[in-house]
């Protein structure tokens, strides 16, 4: 099937399947399944902590709110690569805390590059990247 260019189309209703890339704004209601790819971000997702090193820790990826399940306090999660103003909220609702690592070559707060910070059970922290290598803990869970 050939590609169709919908430049400057204004429609009150579109019915059917749209597959491919959308550049620009979508205003209104969307029903059905929206599957973001590429630079898109999923608002929230559950991540299972794993590994006891930065390289073995579970990558959070393109999630803005990571709900972390943990079975052992030695397990960890890894933030996505830092990008200016990228924010990720990480929460551990269970009874076991986790380690939070930056992406390889990045750092969190004043911890050494690639070093982890502890996130206690039942808490959540908001991590915001200042630039392409530095994360800061902006809001610490109470």
N, C-alpha and C positions, 0 to 999 in steps of 0.2 A: 504494500500500500504506500502510495506517495505521501510525502509530508504536506500538510496544509498550513499555510501561514494565516493566522487570525489577527494580524496587525489592525489596530483601531476598530475592532469589532466590539460593539456594545450590545449585550443581549440581556433581557430580563430573566430568561431561563435557558439553561443548557442541559439537555438530557442525553445521557449516553456515557461512554467511557472516554476519558482523556488520558492518553499515555504519552509520556515524553517530558519535556522541560517547559515550565511556565516562567516567563520573565516578565516582571511587572507586578501589578497588584491584583489580588483577587478579593473582591468585596461581596459580602452576602453570606448565605448559608451554604455549606458543603455537607452533603450527606453521603454515606458510604465509607469506603476505606481510603485514607490518604497515606501513602507510603513514601516518606521523605528519603532521598538518597543524596549523595554528594555532601555538600556543606550544610544540609538541613540538620536540625537538632530535634531530638525527641524530648518532650518536656520532662517526663519522669519514667524511670525504669528501675527494675530490681536487678541488683548485681550481687553475685555470690563471691565473697572475698576468698582468695586462695594464695598459696605460696607464702614464703617467709622472706623473700627478697624483692627488690624493685622489679627485676626482670620477670619474676614468677607471679607477681601480684596481678589481679584481674584489672584490665584496662577498662575504665569507665566509658571512654569513647564519647560519642555525640549525645550525651544525656545531660540535661540541665539540673535535674534532681535525681540523685542516685540513692536509692533505698538499699542499704547493704545488709545482706544476711551473712552472719559469721558463726562458725562452729568452734574456732579456736583463736585465742588472742594473738597467736603468731601470724595469722593470715592478714593479707592486706589488699588494698585496691590502689590503682594508679590513676592519677588525673590525666586528662587528655593533654596534648601538647599545648603549652601556654601560647595565647594570642592576646594582644592588648584588649583589655576589657572583657575577656571571656570569663564567665562566672559559672561555678558548679557548686550546688548545695549537696553535701554528703551527710546522710543521716544513718544511724545505727539504732533501729527501734528495739532490738533484742536485748539480751542480757550479757552479751560478750562484745567487748570493744574490738577495734581493728586498727591497723596501721594505714596511714594515707601517705602514699608516695607521689612525688611529682613525676611527670614524664621524663624520660632519660635526658639528662643534660640540664634539667630545670631545677628549681629549688622552691621550697615553701618557707616563708618568713625568713628568719636568720639561720635556719638549719643549713648544713652543708649541702652543696649540689648533690642531688640524687638521694638525700636523706629523708627519712620518714618522720611524720608527726603522729602522735597517738590520738585516736578519737574514741572517747569513752562510750560504753554501752548506754543506750537511751539518750544520746546526745546527737547534735548535728552542727556542722560548721559550714559557712559560706566561704568558698575560696574564689578569689578574683585575681586574674593575671594582670600585672602592671604593664608587662611587655611580653616579649617572646621567650622569656626564660625565668621570670619571677612571679610566683604566686604569693598572695597574702591571705591570711585568715582574717576576713573582715568582720564576720559575726561568729562568735563562739557560742555553741549551745549552752543553755543554762541548765 
